Every structure is written in C-alpha cells, then in structure tokens.
Amino acid sequence: VAKQNDVSRIRRVTLQLGEVSGVVESYLQDCWRWAAAKSELFGAVLTVETIPAVTVCEDCGQQYPTVQFGRTCPHCGSEKTWLKQGSEINLKEIEAI
C-alpha cells in the first residue's frame, strides 16, 4: 500500500480483530515487530481493536455475548443460534507520514 501511494513511511496500522477470530493478539504483535523491523514498516505501531462476539438466537430473536454464553441462548435455552459478529479480521486504517 505504501509503494502504491508513494508513501515513504507508515506510522500506524490499525486492525480490527473479532473476539472469536482465532487470532492471538500477543502472537500477532510479536510477528508484527519481527516483520516491521525488516520492511517499510520499521517503527510502525500495530494497533488492535477488538470486535465483540455477538450471537443471535433464531427462536427468540435475542442477541447475546458469545464468549460469555456460547452457543446456547441465555434467554430461552435454544441452541438454534448463529454468530452475528466477532470472527472478523479487518484492516481499518493505515496512517502514513
């Protein structure tokens, strides 16, 4: 992206990670530091924002926090649920100098 836009330096990259995306932020940060030291990202900061996991119940229509309650709806006990958000990995912003 930096090369495509004639940017000499990246200051910050912001990622949005879903709470149940499977990405371990501490591992990601370690990999970032290693890769950034060897590229145009040298000195750039990786900022991570968490997208909370939310599940929807098909039977009662309620939404609830996935991590706290899992696949069983805490409102009606149904297991007919689906994940509405929280598995995403989004590149939100690149801040350049």
C-alpha positions as CSV (number, residue, x, y, z in Angstrom):
1,V,0.0,0.0,0.0
2,A,2.9,2.4,0.8
3,K,4.5,1.8,-2.5
4,Q,1.2,2.2,-4.5
5,N,0.6,5.6,-2.8
6,D,4.2,6.9,-2.9
7,V,4.4,6.9,0.9
8,S,7.8,6.9,2.4
9,R,6.9,5.7,5.9
10,I,4.0,4.1,7.7
11,R,3.4,5.3,11.2
12,R,0.5,3.1,12.4
13,V,-1.7,0.2,11.1
14,T,-5.0,-0.4,12.9
15,L,-6.6,-3.8,12.7
16,Q,-10.0,-4.9,14.0
17,L,-10.0,-8.5,15.3
18,G,-13.1,-10.4,16.2
19,E,-13.2,-11.7,19.7
20,V,-13.5,-15.3,18.4
21,S,-11.4,-14.8,15.2
22,G,-8.8,-17.3,16.5
23,V,-6.0,-14.7,16.3
24,V,-3.9,-14.4,19.5
25,E,-3.0,-10.7,19.7
26,S,0.2,-11.2,21.6
27,Y,1.5,-13.6,18.9
28,L,0.4,-11.1,16.2
29,Q,2.2,-8.3,17.9
30,D,5.4,-10.4,18.1
31,C,5.2,-11.2,14.4
32,W,4.5,-7.6,13.6
33,R,7.6,-6.4,15.4
34,W,9.7,-9.0,13.7
35,A,8.3,-8.3,10.2
36,A,8.3,-4.5,10.6
37,A,11.9,-4.4,11.6
38,K,12.7,-5.8,8.1
39,S,10.5,-3.7,5.9
40,E,9.0,-0.3,5.1
41,L,7.0,-0.8,8.4
42,F,10.1,-0.1,10.5
43,G,9.0,1.8,13.6
44,A,5.3,1.5,12.7
45,V,2.9,0.6,15.5
46,L,0.2,-2.1,15.2
47,T,-3.0,-1.1,17.0
48,V,-5.6,-3.7,17.5
49,E,-9.3,-3.0,18.2
50,T,-11.5,-5.9,19.4
51,I,-14.8,-6.5,17.8
52,P,-17.0,-8.2,20.5
53,A,-18.5,-11.5,19.5
54,V,-22.3,-11.4,19.4
55,T,-24.7,-14.4,18.8
56,V,-28.3,-14.2,17.6
57,C,-31.0,-16.7,18.7
58,E,-33.3,-17.8,15.9
59,D,-36.0,-18.9,18.3
60,C,-36.4,-15.8,20.5
61,G,-34.6,-13.2,18.3
62,Q,-32.4,-12.0,21.2
63,Q,-28.7,-11.1,20.8
64,Y,-26.2,-12.0,23.5
65,P,-22.4,-12.0,24.2
66,T,-21.0,-15.2,22.6
67,V,-17.9,-15.6,24.8
68,Q,-20.0,-15.5,28.0
69,F,-22.8,-17.8,26.9
70,G,-21.5,-19.9,24.0
71,R,-24.0,-21.4,21.5
72,T,-26.9,-21.8,24.0
73,C,-29.2,-18.7,24.2
74,P,-29.3,-17.4,27.8
75,H,-32.8,-16.0,27.2
76,C,-34.7,-19.1,26.1
77,G,-32.2,-22.0,26.2
78,S,-32.3,-22.6,22.4
79,E,-29.2,-23.9,20.5
80,K,-30.6,-22.6,17.2
81,T,-28.1,-19.7,17.2
82,W,-25.7,-18.1,14.8
83,L,-22.7,-15.8,15.2
84,K,-23.5,-12.3,14.0
85,Q,-20.1,-10.7,14.6
86,G,-16.8,-11.4,16.2
87,S,-14.9,-13.6,13.7
88,E,-13.7,-10.7,11.5
89,I,-10.2,-9.6,10.8
90,N,-10.4,-6.1,9.2
91,L,-7.7,-3.7,8.1
92,K,-9.3,-0.5,9.5
93,E,-6.6,2.2,8.9
94,I,-3.1,2.8,7.7
95,E,-1.5,6.1,8.9
96,A,1.3,7.3,6.8
97,I,3.8,10.1,7.1
